[in-house]
Amino acid sequence: MMICILFFINLVQGEVHALAKDRAREAYECDINKGAVLGYVTPWNGRGYNVAKAERGRFTHISPVWYQLRAATGSLTLSGSHDVDEGWIADVRGQPDQGCDMPMIVPRFVLEMHPQQLLEVLTDMKPEAVRLLAKECRKQMFDGLVLEGWSVWHAYGIAQNHFKLIRSFLRGLAKALHKQTGPSGKPMELILAVPPVVPAEGHGQPAFTAAQFEQLAPFVDGFSLMTYDWNIGGSGPNAPFPWVEANVKQLLAACVGHSCQKVWLGINFYGRDFADKVREGEVVLGHDHTRITQQHQTSKDWDEVSREHLTTYQKDGTIHRMYYPTLEVIQARVTLAREHNFGISIWELGQGLDDFTTVL
């Protein structure tokens, strides 16, 4: 009898907690004053698609990583439309309720070209790239797009030597998108994925600067700032807080009017695992983190300087140091962004643990 009573109590408590969680989610869906929250999803990680549907009320923008713009035999080609899932898009958008806006669908388009081809795109008097991108957004009924090209522009010296061409191209693309209205009822948006304005230690000169932001902000709707991957090439935190804060401060100095709202601070939902004396870390996703903590005796410590957790364990006699985000890590960066009226961008939704979205 006692076992039955305890089972009933636990069942009731579980239902109460579930109901409270559902009500909290409904309340969040009506809180539309938190600024932009963009979440990326990728075709190679189906879990992200499910998170986007289940947690749709926490996001203003969802960016599926679908498209590539390439140049071949003297013409531009756009590939990736085979990944477009109309049913999933409908599920993510849902039906506007309780006065809340539905998330905007803004797929990522990446430029995959050689330097000469990139220059030809920028100098095209009849910009074919602009026409292709705007047409695809209109055809698929997107709400705009995320353009990823800055890193290759910088790698090939185009961002340094031909910034005026880039600015002219982006202004033309923004104008073409803004003339079109998405299903949200708003003009389509141009969001630009950009490197951090303060590079990670040992990563050379900035690939993107606050001055460039200032010149692009009048017509670009959002800047997805990649403030993560600080530890590529060496063991350490994914995005140490002082470094993230330094990026925020530099862009704050360049903000004019409401343009700070256009900076969307990047937050990683993945981590890295470094074996002792190995410079390159292995990428850790949520299921990897769960497996490691279940299979090994781990020790987790909080680093007050980086404001990240470090998990240490041994595998086959080798010490491993794993940096994987926790709720405290994410919350610290979300708070920093909102203190300065910045938005947030998440790479990427399928890589985190189930509770990561609760602090957005």
C-alpha positions, 0 to 999 in steps of 0.5 A: 500500500505504501509503495502505491501511495508513493507512486501516486504522490510522485505521479501527481508531483510530476504532472504538477511540474510538467504543467508548471513548465508548460505554463512557464513556456506559454508565458515566455512565448508572450514575452516579446521584449527580450530582443533577437534570439537566433538559433541555427539548425543543420541538416547533419544534426536532426535533433536541432530541427526538433528543438526548433519546433518544440521551443519555437516560442523562445526564438525570433529567428531560426536559420537552417543551414541549407544553401551554397552559392557557387560559381562555375563555367561563367555563371552562378549556381545556387544549391541546397533547395533539396534540404528545404522542408516545408512541413518543418517550416510550417511547424516552426512558424505555427500559428500566431497566438497570444499576441506573439510573433512567429519565428522568422525563417532565415536560412543561411547562404554560404559563399563558396568561390575562388577569389576571382569569382568573389570579386566578379560577384562584387563588381557585377553591374547586373548583380546576378547574386542579388537576383538569385538570393532575393528570388529564392527567398521569395519563391520559398517564402522565407523571411530573409537570409543569413549570409556567410561570406565575410570569413572568405572575403577576409581570407582572400584579402577582399575585405581589407582591400575592397571593402567599398565593393562589399558594402555596395553589394550588401546594400544592394542585397538589403534593398532587394530583400527589404522590398519583399515581404515575408510570411511574418508580414515584415520586410525580409531581413539581411543578417550577416555572419561575422567574425569577432571584432577582437580575435582570439589569442594568436589569431592575428588581426581582426577579420571584421572591425567595429568601423566596418560594423558602423558603416554596414549597420544602417542597412544590415538587419542583424550581425551574427557575431561568432564569439566562440572557438577561442580554443581552436589550436590550443587547450582552453575555454570555448569563449572566455568571458573577458574576451566575449566582453571585450568584443561587446565593448568594442561594438558598444563604442560603434553603436549608433541609435538602435544599432546595438540591437543588431549585434547578436552575440554568438553562444556555442551549444557545443564544447571541446575535449583536449587530451593531455599534450594535444593542441587540437580538441575534439568537438563535444556535443550533448550526447558526447558529454552525457556519454563521457560523464556516465562512463568516466569518473569526472571532476567539474570545476568553475573557472571564475575568470573565463566563467566556464566549467572545466571537466577533467577525467582520465581515459586509457591513462590519459588526462582529458580536459573538457570544456562544455557549456552549462546553464551558468555559462550560457546565462552569463553570456545571455545576461551580458548581451541583454545588459547592452541591448544586444541580441543572441545567436546560437550555434547550434540548437541540436548540439546542446543539452535539453535544458539549455534553451531555458535560459534564453 
